[in-house]
């Protein structure tokens, strides 16, 4: 029927209407006399399609505002409901993201998918999304989140949070640092964004994704990055840029269930985590049932010896360590592929792979993959263990990195123990090691234009 203050109503037939979100028809046929700026739906509706023998019905989680896929419309299957004016503006409609509990763009997508069900694999999308609310399903909410922002997004983030009156603080190398209600947001000059706190998910879903990035990623990891959940190996290293301590390579082999556990626990690239948290996360990774972990490193005297044997090329030495860790791991479990955090344009590690069917990929920022992130944590935790042993040997604390503090400590050890003992603590090829001992660093080797051919 059609009235002055309502719209067409189609009586529900073969479908089942239960509680859920508004549908596209509600958005399209709002009342003629009602202002476009003030309206809302009388009732949220949830369309549960007749399954037509589709096995996805058995897997559907009815607590989520999704629905079972129907390939074709059945007669009388959609109900159009009355709506009434309200004091809410249309702006509120667009303040959410693609989340099951918001009324933003996700509602519009949900409505279009309802109207054109034959074009969308709806249950595959909804079920692939990880539930993030801890209420009712026992799933632990995320308390940390990292993302790479563009220059424009960095500016928008600062404007948005300043406009909300969020308190600011000073963080080294950070352009923005805000302390919100239950969440801390730090955007570094490099573009890396770190969000931490009990309300991390709320910030990401209500501010970061809809207002800053325009991309809806949180909860759709299995849709956006399905390869993360395949059985594969991840490799990363630690200690390469530190004056003291060895270079440690770590290889982790894991699959989807392990990855889900680690992501829920906030496991990510070790460079964004404090050393104390790294040790705890490493313990959690090691305790994961079925995980394969292998590390490779040497003593400091052996490291300095091997550096010379590998033609004074740190990348070749690191590739050898990666090869050792990878081969040891593959003896215990053999996935089809692995991912290496790229440190050289040459395929240096690949030549150590004996199985031609194993595909070792490499790329920069590979730590975005949770398995590579786990490897980075294991490598860093192992390096920290070795640093403790060096501190016991030296009888003093040893700074990390290769800056002025590390240089000063190396100078003190040189005066205390002499040059013959420096190789037990330092990477002797570092410029700071030469300077700490009062020596002139050797000139850098001339660039070889034919290096790719070797």
C-alpha positions in Angstrom: 0.0 0.0 0.0 1.0 3.6 -0.3 0.2 6.5 2.1 1.2 10.1 2.6 3.6 9.3 5.4 4.7 5.8 4.6 6.0 3.7 1.7 5.3 0.5 -0.1 5.0 -2.5 2.2 5.6 -6.0 1.0 4.4 -8.8 3.3 7.0 -11.3 4.3 6.5 -14.7 2.8 9.0 -17.5 2.5 11.8 -15.7 4.3 12.3 -15.3 8.1 12.6 -11.8 9.6 14.3 -11.5 12.9 16.3 -8.8 14.7 19.1 -7.1 12.8 20.3 -4.1 10.8 18.3 -1.9 8.4 18.0 -3.0 4.8 18.5 -1.2 1.5 14.8 -0.9 0.9 14.4 1.1 4.2 17.0 3.5 3.0 15.6 3.9 -0.4 11.8 4.3 0.4 11.8 6.7 3.4 8.7 8.8 3.8 7.9 11.4 1.1 7.0 14.2 3.6 9.9 13.5 5.8 13.0 15.7 5.6 16.1 14.1 4.1 18.1 15.4 7.1 16.0 13.8 9.9 14.8 10.2 9.7 15.5 6.8 11.1 14.2 3.3 10.8 11.2 2.0 12.9 12.9 -1.3 13.5 16.2 -2.9 12.7 15.5 -6.0 10.6 17.6 -9.1 9.9 17.0 -11.2 6.9 17.7 -14.9 7.3 17.5 -16.5 3.9 16.2 -20.0 3.2 19.3 -22.0 2.9 18.4 -23.9 -0.3 20.6 -26.7 0.8 23.6 -24.4 1.2 26.0 -25.9 3.8 27.1 -22.5 5.0 24.0 -22.5 7.1 25.6 -25.0 9.4 28.6 -22.7 10.0 26.7 -19.4 10.4 27.2 -17.5 13.7 23.8 -16.0 14.4 25.2 -13.6 17.0 26.8 -11.7 14.1 24.6 -9.3 12.0 25.2 -11.2 8.8 23.0 -13.6 6.9 23.1 -16.8 5.0 23.7 -16.4 1.3 20.7 -16.8 -1.0 21.4 -17.0 -4.7 17.9 -16.0 -5.9 15.0 -14.0 -4.5 11.9 -16.0 -3.5 8.4 -14.4 -3.6 7.6 -12.2 -0.7 11.0 -12.6 0.9 11.7 -9.0 1.7 9.7 -6.9 4.1 9.7 -3.1 3.8 9.0 -1.4 7.1 7.5 1.9 8.2 9.8 4.6 9.3 9.3 7.7 11.4 11.1 11.1 11.8 13.8 11.5 14.4 16.3 14.1 15.6 19.2 12.3 14.1 21.0 13.7 11.1 22.1 11.7 8.1 25.7 12.4 9.1 25.4 9.8 11.8 24.8 7.2 9.2 28.3 7.6 7.9 30.2 7.5 11.3 30.8 3.8 11.3 32.8 1.3 9.4 32.3 -2.1 8.0 31.4 -3.5 11.4 28.5 -5.6 12.5 27.5 -3.1 15.2 27.6 0.2 13.3 25.2 2.1 11.0 27.6 3.5 8.5 28.9 2.5 5.1 28.7 -1.1 6.4 24.9 -0.7 6.5 24.8 0.5 2.9 27.0 -2.4 1.8 24.9 -4.7 3.8 21.8 -3.4 2.1 23.2 -3.6 -1.4 24.2 -7.2 -0.8 20.8 -8.0 0.4 19.1 -6.5 -2.7 21.6 -8.2 -5.1 22.3 -11.4 -3.2 23.2 -13.3 -6.3 26.3 -11.0 -6.8 27.8 -11.4 -3.4 29.2 -14.3 -1.4 27.8 -12.8 1.7 28.4 -15.5 4.3 32.0 -16.0 3.1 32.7 -12.4 3.8 30.8 -12.2 7.1 32.2 -15.4 8.5 35.8 -14.6 7.5 35.6 -11.6 9.7 37.1 -12.2 13.1 34.7 -11.3 16.0 36.3 -8.6 18.2 33.9 -8.0 21.0 34.7 -9.9 24.1 31.2 -9.7 25.4 29.2 -12.9 24.8 31.8 -14.8 22.7 34.8 -15.0 24.9 37.1 -13.5 22.3 39.8 -11.2 23.6 39.7 -7.7 22.2 42.7 -6.3 20.5 44.7 -3.9 22.7 47.2 -2.9 20.1 47.2 -2.0 16.4 49.8 -0.7 13.9 49.4 0.8 10.5 51.4 2.7 7.9 49.9 6.2 7.2 50.5 8.5 4.3 51.5 12.1 4.8 47.9 13.2 4.1 46.5 10.7 6.6 49.0 11.9 9.2 47.7 15.4 8.8 44.1 14.2 9.0 44.8 12.2 12.2 46.3 15.2 13.9 43.5 17.5 12.9 40.8 15.0 14.0 42.2 14.3 17.4 43.2 17.9 18.1 39.6 18.9 17.1 38.3 16.4 19.7 40.5 18.0 22.4 42.5 14.9 23.1 45.5 15.5 25.4 48.9 15.4 23.7 52.3 14.3 25.0 55.9 14.2 23.7 57.3 11.0 22.2 60.7 10.7 20.6 60.5 10.7 16.7 56.7 11.1 16.8 54.8 13.8 15.0 51.6 13.1 17.0 51.0 11.5 20.4 47.6 11.6 22.0 46.1 10.1 25.1 42.5 9.4 24.7 39.9 7.6 26.9 41.3 4.1 27.2 43.6 4.4 24.2 47.0 5.9 23.3 47.8 7.0 19.7 51.3 7.7 18.5 52.1 8.6 14.9 55.8 8.5 14.1 57.6 10.7 11.5 58.2 7.5 9.5 54.4 7.2 9.0 54.0 4.3 11.4 50.9 4.5 13.6 50.8 2.6 16.9 47.5 2.4 18.8 47.4 0.8 22.3 44.9 0.4 25.0 41.7 -1.3 26.0 39.7 0.8 23.5 41.9 0.2 20.6 39.2 -1.5 18.5 36.7 1.3 19.2 39.3 3.9 18.0 40.1 2.0 14.9 36.5 1.3 13.9 35.0 4.7 14.8 37.8 7.2 14.0 40.8 5.7 12.2 39.1 3.7 9.5 36.0 5.8 8.6 37.7 9.3 9.0 41.4 8.9 8.4 42.2 6.0 6.1 38.8 5.2 4.5 39.9 1.5 4.5 38.1 -1.1 6.6 40.7 -3.7 7.6 40.2 -4.6 11.2 38.4 -7.9 11.4 38.8 -8.7 7.7 42.3 -10.1 7.9 41.3 -13.4 6.4 39.6 -11.6 3.5 42.4 -9.1 2.8 45.4 -11.3 3.6 44.4 -15.0 3.2 48.0 -16.0 2.7 48.7 -15.1 6.3 46.6 -18.1 7.4 48.2 -20.7 5.1 50.9 -23.0 6.5 54.2 -21.2 5.7 57.6 -20.2 7.1 58.6 -16.7 8.3 62.2 -15.4 8.7 63.6 -12.3 10.3 66.7 -11.3 12.1 67.9 -9.1 15.1 71.1 -7.5 16.1 72.3 -6.5 12.6 72.6 -2.8 13.5 73.8 -3.2 17.0 77.5 -2.7 17.9 77.3 -5.3 20.7 76.0 -8.8 20.5 75.5 -11.3 17.6 73.2 -11.3 14.6 70.4 -13.7 15.3 68.2 -15.3 12.6 64.9 -16.9 13.5 62.6 -19.1 11.4 59.0 -19.8 12.5 56.7 -22.3 10.7 53.0 -21.8 11.5 49.5 -22.1 10.1 46.1 -20.4 10.4 45.0 -21.4 13.9 48.3 -20.3 15.4 48.1 -17.0 13.5 44.7 -16.3 14.9 45.9 -16.9 18.4 48.9 -14.6 17.9 46.9 -11.8 16.4 44.4 -11.9 19.3 47.4 -11.7 21.6 48.7 -8.6 19.8 51.9 -10.2 18.4 53.4 -7.9 15.8 56.7 -6.6 14.5 59.3 -6.6 17.3 60.4 -3.1 16.4 57.1 -1.7 17.8 57.3 -3.6 21.1 59.3 -3.0 24.3 61.9 -5.5 25.2 59.9 -6.6 28.3 56.9 -7.3 26.1 59.0 -9.1 23.6 60.2 -11.7 26.2 56.6 -12.4 27.2 55.4 -12.7 23.6 58.3 -15.0 22.7 57.2 -17.3 25.6 53.6 -17.3 24.2 54.9 -18.1 20.7 57.0 -21.0 22.0 54.1 -22.4 24.0 51.9 -22.5 20.9 51.0 -26.1 20.1 52.5 -27.3 16.8 54.7 -24.3 16.1 58.2 -24.9 14.7 60.9 -22.5 15.8 64.6 -22.5 14.9 67.3 -19.9 15.5 70.8 -19.5 14.2 73.6 -17.3 15.6 77.3 -17.6 16.7 79.5 -16.4 19.5 81.0 -13.0 19.0 84.5 -14.3 18.3 83.1 -16.7 15.7 80.9 -13.9 14.2 84.0 -11.7 13.6 85.9 -14.6 12.1 83.0 -15.5 9.7 82.6 -11.9 8.7 86.0 -12.1 7.1 85.4 -15.5 5.5 82.3 -14.1 3.8 84.3 -11.4 2.1 83.5 -8.8 4.8 79.9 -8.8 3.5 77.4 -8.8 6.3 74.5 -9.6 4.0 76.2 -12.8 2.9 76.8 -13.8 6.5 73.2 -13.1 7.4 72.0 -15.1 4.4 74.0 -18.1 5.7 72.4 -17.8 9.2 69.0 -17.5 7.6 69.7 -20.6 5.5 70.7 -22.6 8.6 67.6 -21.6 10.5 65.3 -22.3 7.6 66.8 -25.7 6.7 66.5 -26.8 10.4 62.9 -25.8 10.5 62.0 -27.5 7.2 63.3 -30.8 8.6 60.4 -30.7 11.1 57.7 -29.3 8.9 57.6 -28.7 5.2 55.2 -26.0 4.1 55.0 -25.0 0.4 56.4 -21.5 0.8 58.1 -19.1 3.1 58.5 -15.3 3.5 61.7 -13.5 4.3 62.0 -9.9 5.4 64.1 -8.6 2.6 67.5 -7.2 3.4 69.2 -7.5 0.0 68.0 -7.3 -3.6 70.0 -10.4 -4.4 68.4 -13.8 -3.6 71.1 -14.7 -1.2 69.1 -17.0 1.1 67.4 -18.9 -1.8 70.6 -20.6 -2.8 70.6 -22.5 0.5 67.1 -24.0 -0.1 67.6 -27.6 -1.2 63.9 -28.4 -2.0 63.1 -26.9 -5.5 59.4 -27.1 -4.7 59.7 -24.7 -1.7 59.1 -21.1 -2.7 61.0 -18.6 -0.6 59.6 -15.2 -1.2 61.1 -11.9 0.1 59.8 -8.4 0.4 60.3 -5.3 2.6 58.0 -4.8 5.5 57.4 -8.6 5.6 56.7 -8.3 9.4 53.1 -7.4 8.5 52.7 -11.1 8.0 52.1 -12.5 11.6 54.4 -15.5 11.1 57.3 -13.2 10.1 56.4 -10.9 13.0 56.6 -14.0 15.3 60.1 -14.7 13.8 61.1 -11.1 14.5 60.0 -11.5 18.2 61.9 -14.8 18.6 65.0 -13.3 17.0 64.9 -10.3 19.3 64.2 -12.3 22.4 67.2 -14.6 21.6 69.4 -11.5 21.0 68.4 -10.1 24.4 69.3 -13.4 26.0 72.8 -13.2 24.4 73.2 -9.6 25.5 72.6 -10.6 29.1 75.4 -13.1 28.9 77.7 -10.4 27.5 76.8 -8.1 30.3 77.7 -10.9 32.8 81.0 -11.3 31.0 81.7 -7.6 31.0 80.5 -7.0 34.5 78.4 -4.0 33.5 75.3 -3.0 31.5 75.7 -2.8 27.7 73.6 -0.3 25.7 71.8 -1.3 22.6 72.2 0.2 19.1 75.4 1.7 17.7 75.1 5.4 18.8 77.1 7.5 21.2 76.3 5.5 24.3 77.4 2.3 22.6 80.6 3.9 21.4 81.4 5.2 24.9 80.8 1.8 26.5 83.1 0.2 23.9 85.8 2.8 24.7 85.5 1.9 28.4 85.8 -1.8 27.7 88.8 -1.2 25.4 90.6 0.7 28.3 89.6 -2.0 30.8 90.2 -5.2 28.8 92.4 -4.2 25.9 92.1 -4.6 22.1 92.4 -8.4 22.2 89.1 -8.8 24.2 87.1 -6.4 22.1 86.1 -9.2 19.7 84.3 -11.0 22.5 81.8 -8.1 22.7 81.7 -6.0 19.6 81.3 -6.3 15.9 84.8 -5.3 15.0 83.9 -4.1 11.5 81.6 -1.4 12.8 82.9 2.2 12.4 82.2 2.9 16.1 84.3 -0.1 17.1 87.3 1.4 15.3 86.7 4.9 16.8 86.3 3.4 20.3 89.8 1.9 20.0 91.2 5.1 18.7 91.7 3.7 15.1 90.8 5.2 11.8 88.0 3.3 10.1 89.0 1.7 6.8 87.7 3.3 3.6 84.6 1.8 2.2 85.1 -0.5 -0.8 84.4 0.9 -4.2 81.0 0.0 -5.6 81.2 -2.9 -8.0 78.8 -2.3 -11.0 78.8 -6.1 -11.7 77.7 -7.2 -8.2 74.3 -8.5 -9.5 76.2 -11.1 -11.6 77.8 -12.7 -8.6 
